[in-house]
Amino acid sequence: MLEDPRIAAATLTGSEAAGSQVAAAAGRAIKKVVLELGGSDPFIVMPSADLPAAVATGVQARLVNNGQSCIAAKRFLVAEPVAEEFERRFVAAMKAVRVGDPMDEATEVGPLASAEMLATLDDQVRRSAAAGARILTGGRRLYGPGCYYAPRCWLTSRSRPRPTRKRYSVPWRRSTGARRGGCHPPRQRHPVRPGASVWTNDSAERERFIEEIEAGMVFVNEMVVSDPRLPFGGVKRSGYGGSWASRESASLSTSRPSGSTSLCRPR
């Protein structure tokens, strides 16, 4: 399709492998492309955060669209002073999530799309547990008709091997995010970051996270969402270009909607 002279540009929402192929084809044809690929968004909780609000929003951010969203919260990094309390509240909330028939309005999490995906997910969880991750809740098949899996939280530490980065995973991680000297944004090794959610009521921490986190969007005391007022896109292997942006502004602009504590800084 990209070789057809009638096609001016292309956009793809999909895997990194598919994005690489589309980008290569677009490069050969010298055509523009927007790529929306994988995501492993951090959800960072600092000591000054409103914990009940952070927990409630964290569960929603993890399970939005049945957990199948590139901007869903994937990694929870919590400051040590509030880590145990956040863990207790978050795990209790996840245990209360209702798994069931997606046609039932009371259902909060439905099934996976296929038995193959269910087997892949179960294998990932088993391997992550074997590598040192401690499962706090869920992490097992729910037997019966349909491809159901109990939503899981697991805990890792810096001294243990990291869980798999595949997008079927639902990790929950505790790490030190703050010490008495102030906030210390976590090391940013993960290659796919469309957005980040930061929970703090400290104005200095808020500004530092907004400026230093490498992500397509940073939301403060809110879950990451797509906002039609802003360009939408990630960084690194999350893709490039940006949806809802005029011409090249998606790659250049920094925007803050009026009345918002969020920042969108496409790169």
C-alpha positions, 0 to 999 in steps of 0.5 A: 500500500505504501508504494502506491503513489496515491497513499501520502502517509500511514498510521499504525496501532500495533506491535513493535515488530509490525511498526518496524516493518511499516516504518521501513516500508515508509522510509523506502517510499519517503512517506510520513508515518505515525506509529502507536506501539507497545506501552509499559507506563509507570504509575509512581506514588510519592509520600505526599500522595492522596493514597485512597485516590491513588489506589482507586485510580491505579486499579482503574488505570490498570484495568481500563479497557479490560487491561488492553490499553497501550496507556494502561498503568503497568508498573507501580513504583511506590516510595518506601514510606508509603509502600506497605500501606499502598500495597495493602490497599491496592491488593485488597482492591484488586482482589475485589475486582469482579471477573466474568461475562463481558455482557454483564454490566457488573463485570469489571474484567472479562476473558482473554481473546484466545486459549493461546493468549491464556497459555502465554500469559500463564507461562509468563506469570510462572516464569516471573515467579520462578525468577523471584517475583512474589505474587500478591494476588491472582496469577492463576487460570479461572477454570470453566468456559472461556479464557479467564485469568485472575487479575494479579499483582506481583512484587519485585525488588531491585535485587531480583530479576525483572519480570518479562516485558511482554505486554500480556503481563500485569506487574506490580512493583515496589521500589524506593522513589523518595528519600529525605533529600527529595524526589529521585525519579526512577532510572528509565531503562524501559524502552516503551513509555507512551505515558506516566502517572505521578502521584504527589502533592509536593510542587517541587516533585511535581515539576521535576517529574514532569521535566525529567520523566521520559514519556510521551505524556506525564499526568499528575494525580490523574490516570494517563488518558488520550486527550483530543486537546493534545498530540498523542504519542510515546517515546523510544520503542513506543513509536513516533509521530503523534495523533491529533496533531497539526502537521509537524507539531506532534514532534515538536510541541510542549503543551499544558491544557488550561487548568490541568496538572498534566503535561504533554511533551511529544518527542 
